[in-house]
């Protein structure tokens, strides 16, 4: 297990800052799905940036959760809601919740944790609270779901039902507010196709990151 000093050192380099004098209109937040390949400028936010030809500030942090209560590391981005920074945002792209289910409750007896994140009607919980705060500042929100691995085994396969239920709730949240858009990835991966995942069969390949970015851009271009 990482010592606190080592974790702080890692987090110190996470979360892109807003360059002085610039007013970008798109912010990205989330966990490792969003952050994967960012070091190679081929992450999801990088793809959105390149397709739209405008800056996207990526504050996502690998391992981040929706429910995270340690104050120091939470403020540094391990709590997804704390990745948000005020700005003149037109769009805020978010993903998150998977680490809470897979790591936080082992995908077993997750009902209580699920409800703390987002209730069945999509109106209450930490995700709804975070989205309402961002919407109150004027931005539209794009909440992105997770990759599936149809026909390919992975260590998170047993979380499928919980993940599907979380995404159903995210869909309900989006239906209640025209400024909230849920982007499902349920149909992105063809059956048995391993090219959309990394070697761990959890995180997106560079190909998948680009495909996810395209779906996000389609919402923004609307």
Buried (B, 14 or more C-beta within 10 A) or exposed (E): EEEEEEBEEBBEEBBBEBEEEEEBBBBBBBBBBBBBBBEEEBBBBBBBBBBBEEBBBBBBBBBBBBBBEEEEBBEBBBBBBBBBBEBEBEBBBBBBBBBBBBEBBEBEEBEEBBEBBBBBEBBBBBBBBBBBEBBEEEBBBBBBBBBBBBEBEBEBEEBBEBBBBBBBBBBBBBEEBEEBBBBBBEEBBEEEBEEBBBEEBBBBBBEBBBBBBBBBBEBBEE
